[in-house]
């Protein structure tokens, strides 16, 4: 009886531990936590980017505190991270072209013009990757006081892109009024 109770408690503790508490999107596992600039972040939401009928990538959003609104996410202080794992083969041009289209669709013309040099820096950095085959992992991290850092398959790409305003504009790709995928927006905000 005593051993059964202890075993039951151990199994319960293991099942509730963070190591087991990952989200699975089409076989891509996103951890409950992620660290950027020595700041622990929590998984806010994760979902699937679908175009027509094709699964393009699984994505996740990490924040210091859970947020349920786009404005809450965009203006939340501290480090942040958007992560995408390709579910089909893409060229870097296809991936970055879709990002730029989403960037322009969700930011004012004045903001796009003001941020264009940094957007071009991102485009150059991502295009240099060449291919984004199925399984490629892209992390778009915001480091407070430093800027946007791009990590592809664990390798940092190019120089950090300065400015919190740029990262906020990037977040609008997924969370703006005309997001790349409205179901993904709902998922990233913690909805189903």
Buried (B, 14 or more C-beta within 10 A) or exposed (E): EEEEEEEEEEEEEEEEEEEEEBBEBEEBEBBBEBEBBEBEBEBBBBBBBBEEEEBBBBBBBBBBEBBEEBEBBBEBEBBBBBBBBBBBEBBBBBBBBBBBEBBBBBBEEEBBEBBEEBBEBBBEBBBEBEEBEEEBBBBBBBBBEBBBBBBBBEEEBBEBBBBBBBBBBBBBBBBBEEBBBEBBBBBBBBEE
